């Protein structure tokens, strides 16, 4: 499939739609390497990735729930959001965290 078709037919895919197979390490490494090739201002490439699997993925889900509750303790939909967040983590083979290390250089915003 060419790049135009890939872009035109892209869709959101939710954890309930995922296949139950394991993502092999070579495929995951290649995807992350491709992501590292994205252009950046002055080639700073300030991002880095963390891969959460198994117990780390479950801990991440709990941390996300705790942050949601701390930032909006009176949310009447909290129980629903908590359930959905934990379910998405559980159904995902892995969760990718994308982080940014901000530059200390004055010339780069």
N, C-alpha and C positions, 0 to 999 in steps of 0.2 A: 504494500500500500504506500502511495507517495505521501509526502508531508502535507499537501493540501487536503487530501482526504482524511488523514489523521486529525488535522485541526477541525475540519468541518464536521466530523462525526464523533468528536469527543463528547463524553457524557460523564456525569457524576456516577460513581459506583460506590454503593454503601456496603458496610460490612456484611449485612444479611445477604447480599448478592455475591459475595466472594466465593470462590471455589474453596474447598477445604484442604487443598494441597499445601505443602510446605514451599516456601520461597527458598530456592537453593542459594547458598552463600555467593557463588559466582555471579548469579543474576543480580542479586542485591548489590554486590560490589560494583558491577558494571553500571547499574542505574545511578548509584551515588557518584561514581566517577564522571558520568555524563552530566550530572547536576553540577559538579564542580567546574565544568567547562563553561558555565554561563558567564557572559561578559560582566565585568564590574568596572566601576569608576577607578581609573588609575591602577587597574589590576590588583586591587587590594584583596579581593575574594575574602570578605570578612566572615563568611558563614562557616559553620561546621555542623555535622550531623551526628546524632546519637540514635542508635537502633535499640529499641526496647523489645525484648522477647520474654516469654515465660513469666517468671516471678517479677522481673523488673517492669514488665508491661502491667502487671496487676498493681504494683506499687505506684506506678505512674497514674493509673486510673484512680486510685485512692487519693493521691495528691491533687489531682484535678478536681475531684469532688470536694475535698477540703478547701481548696482555693475558691471554688464556686460559692460554698457556704459562707466563707469568711467575707467575701466581697458583696454578697447580697443575702444576708441572713433571713430576711423577711420575704423572700421569693416564694409565692404560693405554689409555684410549679417545681420547687426544689426536688421533691421526691421523684417526680417524673424525669427531670434532668439527670439526677443521680443515677437512676436505673439505666437510662439511655447511654450515659457516658461509660458506665461500667460494662454494659453490654457490648458497646462498640469496641472497647479494649479487648474484651474476652473473645469476640468473633474475629478479630484481626490477627493474622499470623504474626505480624510485628507492627510496631508503631514507630514512625520516623519523627524524631524531633529535629527541627531546623533552628539553629541558634546563630546569633550574630555577635562577633567580637568587634566592638566599636573602635575605630582608629583613634589614637591619641594625637595624630598629626593635625596641626592647626589648619593646614591647607585643604583637608578633606572633611567635608561636613558629616 
